[in-house]
Amino acid sequence: MVRNDTIAAAATPWGEGGVAVVRLSGPEAVAAARRVFSGGLPGRARPRRLYYGSFIDPEGGGPIDDGFVVFMYGPASYTGEDTAELHCHGSPLVVGRLLDVLCRAGVRLAEPGEFTRRAFLNGKLDLAQAEAVADLIGAATDRALDAARRRLSGALSRRVAAIKTPLLELTARVEAELDFPEEEDVESVCEAGVRRAVEEAEAGLRALLATYRGGRVLRSGLETAIIGRPNVGKSSLLNLLLSEERAIVTPLPGTTRDVIEEVVNIRGVPVRLADTAGLREAAGRAEEIGVERARKRAAAADLVLFVVDASAADHDEDTALLDALGAARVVVVANKRDLVDEGAEEALRERFAGRRVVFVSALEGTGLGGLESAVFEEAMGAGGQIGAGLSDGVEGAQIATLRHKKAVERAIEGLERAGAAPDRACLASELRSALNALGEITGETTTEEILDEIFGRFCLGK
């Protein structure tokens, strides 16, 4: 990636709207914005002040639109470079013409996430904070938004630093011993001190690792598979949770032949629902594929909503299917509650003893509150207290990506090897290995490939 050129992109979603923003960043951002703006700007425009005027094609194309321009000078800007924003009417044609004029003037169209990537490269954000920008934009619930905002504010980075700083001090002292063995003023570290520092760091990392499931759930959603035999009301249950007719509901078995996915907000937790094909002997190849996908989805899910027909006379097949799934977290959802009495409910609870059983009527829309409570409580359990980590301070942070998780795991492995190191040279090497792994979280140690993968997931203009 070229780092010394000037880039531009629409910072607002493409399409019609009241206002659109075209963002520029780079050494020629201010000059390029001035070339397409006519409005009596002073010699050096004041930063963060809106100036009203017209956007023009300086090569004789005439006026494009009326609007505002604002300048932010580096390093006091989002990217750390000179930046400018053109605020025009939300017309795709206007935005397109402005970008075309800017490109003819030597500005390059930005790649996805390139503005935030420049902010990272210029030291405005560390890598954990940069990732949080995308998480904040994509947050589906208030809890997810709060978690992303705290990572963006540096909560995760501070927690990593609190673990890393003592390790850095220990590593520096051990390396000083190795480099200057004859120096009297180099104080050696006793074995007990090494062991204590390594154990404390490892404990802190294991506590951080334990936040991953909760962080991942808030970031990506609680993977929830709706499983059950055909015609027990799985799709009706999905529609009840969504409050809309998303899945086809008919009395015919085998209607759902693929996995239908939707995300629903349950008390601040994003729940990713997957309505799967009914589990039975498949009547055709398409249905057979759907059944196999259902089994795989159940195996990979954080939670299984196992739907049964509460009015059915026999549940032997239900219990056999449930046992065969082997899912760790299951809520049995007894649908068609409107067709049974209290005695039948109690018998069903006994049949699924040891499992949480919730009764609903998808037809009448009853029992939704109890089902949402069950899902929320299971989510809290799956995440090891999802709400934890949303408080201020060093402890108010969770790791939320697989990249974070693997980095913490590598750091723990390095510390385990350090604890068993046969000599100081091996100890120093393993401590450095752990420090490098932690540096991957904040971007102190990284590669272009990792940066490409992270920022390639961003939207244009961010």
C-alpha positions as CSV (number, residue, x, y, z in Angstrom):
1,M,0.0,0.0,0.0
2,V,1.2,3.5,-0.9
3,R,1.3,5.6,2.3
4,N,2.4,9.0,1.0
5,D,-0.4,9.7,-1.5
6,T,-3.8,11.3,-0.9
7,I,-6.9,9.2,-0.8
8,A,-10.7,9.9,-1.0
9,A,-13.9,8.0,-0.4
10,A,-17.5,8.5,0.5
11,A,-17.7,8.3,4.3
12,T,-21.5,7.8,4.2
13,P,-23.5,4.9,2.8
14,W,-24.0,4.9,-0.9
15,G,-27.5,5.8,-1.9
16,E,-29.9,8.7,-1.7
17,G,-30.1,10.7,1.6
18,G,-30.2,14.2,3.1
19,V,-26.4,14.6,3.3
20,A,-23.4,12.7,2.0
21,V,-19.7,13.2,3.1
22,V,-16.7,12.7,0.9
23,R,-13.5,12.3,3.0
24,L,-9.9,13.0,2.0
25,S,-6.6,12.3,3.7
26,G,-3.0,12.8,2.8
27,P,-0.5,15.5,2.0
28,E,-2.6,17.0,-0.8
29,A,-6.0,16.6,0.9
30,V,-6.4,20.3,1.7
31,A,-5.2,21.5,-1.7
32,A,-7.5,19.0,-3.5
33,A,-10.5,20.0,-1.5
34,R,-9.8,23.7,-2.2
35,R,-9.6,23.0,-5.9
36,V,-13.2,21.7,-6.0
37,F,-14.6,24.3,-3.6
38,S,-15.6,27.9,-4.5
39,G,-16.6,30.0,-1.5
40,G,-14.0,32.5,-0.5
41,L,-11.8,30.4,1.8
42,P,-9.1,32.2,3.9
43,G,-5.5,31.5,3.2
44,R,-5.4,29.0,6.0
45,A,-8.9,27.8,6.9
46,R,-9.5,27.3,10.6
47,P,-9.6,23.6,11.5
48,R,-12.9,22.0,12.3
49,R,-14.9,24.9,11.0
50,L,-17.6,24.5,8.3
51,Y,-17.3,26.8,5.3
52,Y,-20.2,27.1,2.9
53,G,-19.9,27.4,-0.8
54,S,-20.1,25.5,-4.1
55,F,-18.4,22.4,-5.3
56,I,-17.2,22.8,-8.9
57,D,-15.3,21.0,-11.7
58,P,-12.2,23.2,-12.0
59,E,-11.6,22.0,-15.5
60,G,-14.6,23.8,-16.9
61,G,-17.3,21.4,-15.9
62,G,-19.3,24.0,-14.0
63,P,-20.9,23.7,-10.6
64,I,-21.7,20.3,-9.1
65,D,-23.5,21.1,-5.8
66,D,-23.6,23.5,-2.9
67,G,-22.4,22.4,0.5
68,F,-19.8,22.7,3.2
69,V,-16.1,21.9,3.5
70,V,-14.2,21.3,6.7
71,F,-10.4,20.8,7.3
72,M,-8.5,19.0,10.0
73,Y,-4.7,19.4,9.9
74,G,-2.3,16.6,10.9
75,P,-1.4,15.3,13.3
76,A,-4.5,16.5,15.1
77,S,-6.9,14.5,12.9
78,Y,-8.4,11.0,12.8
79,T,-5.7,9.7,10.4
80,G,-2.9,11.8,11.8
81,E,-2.6,13.4,8.3
82,D,-4.1,16.5,6.8
83,T,-7.8,15.7,6.1
84,A,-10.8,17.3,4.5
85,E,-14.5,16.5,4.3
86,L,-16.9,17.7,1.6
87,H,-20.5,17.8,2.9
88,C,-22.9,17.7,-0.1
89,H,-26.4,16.6,-0.8
90,G,-26.9,12.8,-0.5
91,S,-27.1,12.1,-4.2
92,P,-25.0,9.2,-5.6
93,L,-24.5,11.3,-8.8
94,V,-23.1,14.3,-6.8
95,V,-20.8,12.0,-4.8
96,G,-19.7,10.2,-7.9
97,R,-18.9,13.5,-9.7
98,L,-16.9,14.8,-6.8
99,L,-14.9,11.6,-6.6
100,D,-14.3,11.7,-10.3
101,V,-13.1,15.3,-10.2
102,L,-10.8,14.5,-7.2
103,C,-9.3,11.5,-9.0
104,R,-8.6,13.6,-12.1
105,A,-6.7,15.9,-9.8
106,G,-4.4,13.1,-8.6
107,V,-6.3,11.8,-5.6
108,R,-6.7,8.0,-5.3
109,L,-9.8,6.2,-4.3
110,A,-9.3,4.7,-0.8
111,E,-9.3,1.0,-0.1
112,P,-11.7,-0.5,2.5
113,G,-10.5,0.6,6.0
114,E,-7.6,2.7,4.7
115,F,-8.4,5.7,6.7
116,T,-8.3,3.7,10.0
117,R,-5.3,1.8,8.8
118,R,-3.5,5.1,8.3
119,A,-4.6,6.1,11.8
120,F,-3.0,3.0,13.1
121,L,0.2,3.4,11.2
122,N,0.4,7.0,12.4
123,G,0.0,6.0,16.0
124,K,-3.5,7.5,16.5
125,L,-4.9,4.1,17.4
126,D,-3.5,0.7,18.3
127,L,-4.6,-2.4,16.5
128,A,-7.1,-3.4,19.1
129,Q,-8.7,0.0,19.0
130,A,-8.7,0.0,15.2
131,E,-10.6,-3.3,15.2
132,A,-13.1,-1.8,17.7
133,V,-14.0,0.9,15.1
134,A,-15.5,-1.8,12.8
135,D,-17.1,-3.5,15.8
136,L,-18.7,-0.3,16.9
137,I,-20.1,0.3,13.4
138,G,-21.4,-3.2,13.1
139,A,-22.8,-3.5,16.7
140,A,-26.3,-5.0,16.7
141,T,-27.3,-4.3,20.3
142,D,-26.6,-1.8,23.1
143,R,-24.4,-4.2,25.0
144,A,-22.4,-4.9,21.9
145,L,-22.1,-1.2,21.3
146,D,-20.9,-0.6,24.9
147,A,-18.3,-3.4,24.6
148,A,-16.9,-2.0,21.3
149,R,-16.8,1.5,22.6
150,R,-14.8,0.5,25.6
151,R,-12.3,-1.4,23.4
152,L,-12.1,1.7,21.2
153,S,-11.4,3.8,24.3
154,G,-8.4,1.5,25.1
155,A,-9.8,-0.7,27.9
156,L,-8.5,-3.9,26.3
157,S,-5.1,-2.3,25.5
158,R,-4.8,-1.1,29.1
159,R,-5.6,-4.6,30.4
160,V,-2.9,-6.1,28.1
161,A,-0.4,-3.4,29.2
162,A,-1.1,-4.2,32.9
163,I,0.0,-7.8,32.2
164,K,2.8,-6.9,29.8
165,T,4.6,-4.2,31.8
166,P,5.9,-6.4,34.6
167,L,6.9,-9.0,32.0
168,L,8.9,-6.4,30.1
169,E,10.7,-5.4,33.3
170,L,11.5,-9.0,34.2
171,T,12.7,-9.7,30.6
172,A,14.9,-6.6,30.7
173,R,16.6,-7.7,34.0
174,V,17.1,-11.3,32.8
175,E,18.6,-10.1,29.5
176,A,20.8,-7.6,31.4
177,E,22.2,-10.5,33.4
178,L,23.0,-12.4,30.2
179,D,24.5,-9.4,28.4
180,F,26.6,-8.1,31.4
181,P,27.4,-11.0,33.6
182,E,30.4,-9.3,35.2
183,E,28.8,-6.0,36.0
184,E,28.3,-5.6,39.7
185,D,25.5,-3.0,39.4
186,V,23.3,-5.4,37.4
187,E,21.0,-6.9,40.0
188,S,20.1,-10.5,39.4
189,V,16.6,-11.8,39.7
190,C,16.1,-14.7,42.1
191,E,14.3,-17.8,41.1
192,A,11.4,-17.1,43.4
193,G,11.0,-13.6,41.9
194,V,11.0,-15.1,38.3
195,R,8.4,-17.7,39.3
196,R,6.2,-15.2,41.0
197,A,6.2,-12.8,38.0
198,V,5.5,-15.5,35.5
199,E,2.7,-17.0,37.5
200,E,1.0,-13.6,38.0
201,A,1.2,-12.9,34.3
202,E,-0.1,-16.3,33.4
203,A,-3.0,-15.9,35.8
204,G,-3.9,-12.5,34.3
205,L,-3.8,-14.0,30.8
206,R,-6.0,-16.9,31.8
207,A,-8.5,-14.5,33.2
208,L,-8.4,-12.5,30.0
209,L,-8.8,-15.7,27.9
210,A,-11.9,-16.5,29.9
211,T,-13.6,-13.4,28.6
212,Y,-13.4,-14.6,25.0
213,R,-16.7,-16.4,24.8
214,G,-18.6,-13.4,26.2
215,G,-16.7,-11.0,24.0
216,R,-17.3,-13.1,20.9
217,V,-21.0,-13.4,21.6
218,L,-21.4,-9.7,21.9
219,R,-19.4,-9.1,18.8
220,S,-20.7,-11.9,16.5
221,G,-23.9,-13.1,18.2
222,L,-24.9,-16.1,20.2
223,E,-25.0,-18.9,17.6
224,T,-28.4,-20.5,18.3
225,A,-29.7,-23.5,16.2
226,I,-33.4,-24.2,16.2
227,I,-33.6,-28.0,16.0
228,G,-36.3,-30.6,16.1
229,R,-38.4,-33.1,14.2
230,P,-40.5,-31.9,11.2
231,N,-43.7,-30.0,11.8
232,V,-43.1,-29.3,15.5
233,G,-43.2,-25.5,14.8
234,K,-39.5,-24.5,14.4
235,S,-40.2,-21.9,11.7
236,S,-43.2,-20.6,13.6
237,L,-40.9,-20.2,16.7
238,L,-38.4,-18.3,14.5
239,N,-41.2,-16.0,13.3
240,L,-42.4,-15.5,16.9
241,L,-38.9,-14.5,18.0
242,L,-38.6,-12.1,15.1
243,S,-42.1,-10.8,15.2
244,E,-42.4,-11.3,11.4
245,E,-43.1,-13.9,8.8
246,R,-39.5,-14.7,7.8
247,A,-39.8,-18.5,7.5
248,I,-42.3,-20.4,5.4
249,V,-44.9,-22.0,7.7
250,T,-47.0,-24.9,6.3
251,P,-48.3,-28.2,7.7
252,L,-46.1,-30.1,5.3
253,P,-43.0,-31.8,6.7
254,G,-39.7,-30.9,5.0
255,T,-40.7,-27.3,4.2
256,T,-37.4,-25.9,5.5
257,R,-34.7,-27.4,3.3
258,D,-31.9,-25.0,4.0
259,V,-30.7,-23.0,7.0
260,I,-32.5,-19.7,7.5
261,E,-30.5,-17.2,9.6
262,E,-31.6,-14.1,11.4
263,V,-30.3,-11.9,14.2
264,V,-32.6,-10.9,17.1
265,N,-31.8,-8.6,20.1
266,I,-32.6,-10.4,23.3
267,R,-32.0,-8.1,26.3
268,G,-28.9,-6.6,24.7
269,V,-27.4,-9.8,23.5
270,P,-27.3,-10.4,19.7
271,V,-28.7,-13.9,19.1
272,R,-28.0,-15.4,15.7
273,L,-30.9,-17.7,15.1
274,A,-30.7,-20.5,12.5
275,D,-33.9,-22.3,11.6
276,T,-32.9,-25.7,10.3
277,A,-34.5,-28.6,8.4
278,G,-36.5,-31.1,10.5
279,L,-34.5,-34.1,11.6
280,R,-36.0,-37.3,10.1
281,E,-35.4,-39.7,7.4
282,A,-35.0,-37.4,4.3
283,A,-37.5,-37.8,1.5
284,G,-35.2,-36.5,-1.2
285,R,-31.6,-35.3,-1.9
286,A,-32.3,-31.6,-1.2
287,E,-33.9,-32.5,2.1
288,E,-31.1,-34.9,3.0
289,I,-28.6,-32.1,2.5
290,G,-30.7,-29.8,4.7
291,V,-30.9,-32.4,7.5
292,E,-27.1,-32.8,7.4
293,R,-26.6,-29.1,7.6
294,A,-28.9,-29.0,10.6
295,R,-26.8,-31.6,12.4
296,K,-23.6,-29.7,11.7
297,R,-25.2,-26.4,12.8
298,A,-26.3,-28.0,16.1
299,A,-22.8,-29.3,16.7
300,A,-21.3,-25.9,16.2
301,A,-23.9,-23.8,18.0
302,D,-23.5,-22.0,21.4
303,L,-27.1,-22.9,22.2
304,V,-29.7,-25.3,20.7
305,L,-33.4,-24.6,21.0
306,F,-34.8,-28.1,20.7
307,V,-38.4,-27.8,19.6
308,V,-40.9,-30.5,20.5
309,D,-44.7,-30.8,20.0
310,A,-46.1,-30.5,23.5
311,S,-49.3,-32.2,22.3
312,A,-47.7,-35.3,20.9
313,A,-48.5,-38.6,22.5
314,D,-45.0,-39.9,22.3
315,H,-41.6,-38.3,22.7
316,D,-39.3,-41.3,22.3
317,E,-38.0,-40.0,18.9
318,D,-37.5,-36.5,20.4
319,T,-35.3,-37.8,23.3
320,A,-33.4,-40.1,20.9
321,L,-32.6,-37.2,18.6
322,L,-31.6,-34.9,21.4
323,D,-29.3,-37.5,22.9
324,A,-27.8,-38.1,19.4
325,L,-27.0,-34.3,19.0
326,G,-24.8,-34.3,22.0
327,A,-25.2,-30.5,22.3
328,A,-23.8,-29.0,25.5
329,R,-26.3,-26.2,26.0
330,V,-29.9,-27.0,25.2
331,V,-33.2,-25.4,25.9
332,V,-36.2,-27.7,25.2
333,V,-39.0,-25.5,23.7
334,A,-42.3,-27.3,24.1
335,N,-44.5,-25.7,21.4
336,K,-48.3,-25.9,21.0
337,R,-48.8,-25.2,24.7
338,D,-52.4,-24.1,23.9
339,L,-53.2,-27.8,23.3
340,V,-52.1,-29.3,26.6
341,D,-53.0,-29.0,30.3
342,E,-50.8,-28.6,33.4
343,G,-50.6,-32.4,33.9
344,A,-49.1,-32.8,30.4
345,E,-46.7,-30.0,31.0
346,E,-45.4,-31.7,34.2
347,A,-45.1,-35.0,32.4
348,L,-43.0,-33.4,29.7
349,R,-40.7,-31.8,32.2
350,E,-40.2,-35.2,33.8
351,R,-39.5,-36.7,30.3
352,F,-36.7,-34.1,29.8
353,A,-35.5,-34.1,33.4
354,G,-32.1,-32.3,33.7
355,R,-32.9,-30.0,30.8
356,R,-34.5,-26.5,30.9
357,V,-38.0,-26.8,29.4
358,V,-39.9,-23.7,28.2
359,F,-43.5,-23.8,27.1
360,V,-44.7,-21.6,24.2
361,S,-47.5,-21.3,21.8
362,A,-46.2,-20.0,18.5
363,L,-49.7,-19.9,17.2
364,E,-51.1,-17.7,20.0
365,G,-47.8,-15.8,20.6
366,T,-47.6,-16.8,24.3
367,G,-44.6,-17.8,26.3
368,L,-42.1,-15.5,24.5
369,G,-41.0,-13.8,27.7
370,G,-40.0,-17.1,29.3
371,L,-38.2,-18.2,26.2
372,E,-36.2,-15.0,26.0
373,S,-35.3,-15.3,29.7
374,A,-34.0,-18.8,29.1
375,V,-32.0,-17.7,26.1
376,F,-30.5,-14.7,27.9
377,E,-29.6,-16.8,31.0
378,E,-27.9,-19.4,28.7
379,A,-26.1,-16.6,26.9
380,M,-24.8,-15.3,30.2
381,G,-23.6,-18.7,31.1
382,A,-22.0,-19.4,27.6
383,G,-20.1,-16.1,27.8
384,G,-19.0,-16.5,31.4
385,Q,-20.9,-13.3,32.4
386,I,-21.3,-11.4,29.2
387,G,-22.1,-8.3,31.2
388,A,-18.7,-8.5,32.9
389,G,-16.0,-6.5,31.2
390,L,-18.3,-3.5,30.5
391,S,-17.2,-1.6,33.6
392,D,-14.6,1.1,33.5
393,G,-10.9,0.4,34.3
394,V,-8.3,-2.2,33.5
395,E,-10.7,-5.1,34.2
396,G,-13.4,-3.6,31.9
397,A,-12.3,-5.3,28.8
398,Q,-12.9,-8.5,26.9
399,I,-11.1,-10.1,24.0
400,A,-13.6,-10.5,21.2
401,T,-11.8,-12.0,18.1
402,L,-10.2,-15.3,17.3
403,R,-7.0,-13.3,16.6
404,H,-7.0,-12.0,20.2
405,K,-7.7,-15.5,21.5
406,K,-4.9,-17.1,19.7
407,A,-2.5,-14.4,20.7
408,V,-3.3,-14.8,24.4
409,E,-3.0,-18.6,24.0
410,R,0.4,-18.3,22.5
411,A,1.5,-15.9,25.3
412,I,0.3,-18.4,27.9
413,E,2.2,-21.2,26.1
414,G,5.3,-19.0,26.2
415,L,5.0,-18.4,29.9
416,E,4.5,-22.1,30.5
417,R,7.7,-22.8,28.8
418,A,9.4,-20.0,30.6
419,G,8.3,-21.5,33.9
420,A,10.1,-24.7,33.0
421,A,13.1,-23.1,31.3
422,P,16.4,-24.9,32.2
423,D,18.5,-21.7,32.1
424,R,18.4,-17.9,31.9
425,A,18.9,-17.9,28.1
426,C,15.9,-20.1,27.5
427,L,13.9,-18.1,30.0
428,A,14.7,-14.8,28.2
429,S,13.7,-16.4,24.9
430,E,10.4,-17.7,26.1
431,L,9.6,-14.4,27.8
432,R,10.2,-12.6,24.5
433,S,7.9,-15.1,22.8
434,A,5.1,-14.3,25.2
435,L,5.7,-10.5,24.9
436,N,5.6,-10.8,21.1
437,A,2.3,-12.7,21.2
438,L,0.8,-9.9,23.4
439,G,2.2,-7.3,21.0
440,E,0.1,-8.8,18.3
441,I,-3.1,-7.8,20.1
442,T,-2.2,-4.1,20.0
443,G,-0.2,-4.2,16.8
444,E,3.3,-3.7,18.2
445,T,4.2,-6.9,16.4
446,T,2.3,-7.5,13.2
447,T,2.6,-8.2,9.5
448,E,1.2,-6.6,6.3
449,E,-0.8,-9.8,5.8
450,I,-2.5,-9.4,9.2
451,L,-3.2,-5.7,8.5
452,D,-4.7,-6.5,5.1
453,E,-7.0,-9.1,6.6
454,I,-8.2,-6.8,9.4
455,F,-8.7,-3.6,7.4
456,G,-10.1,-5.5,4.4
457,R,-13.2,-6.2,6.5
458,F,-13.9,-2.4,6.9
459,C,-16.3,-0.4,4.9
460,L,-15.1,2.2,2.4
461,G,-14.6,5.6,3.8
462,K,-13.6,4.4,7.3
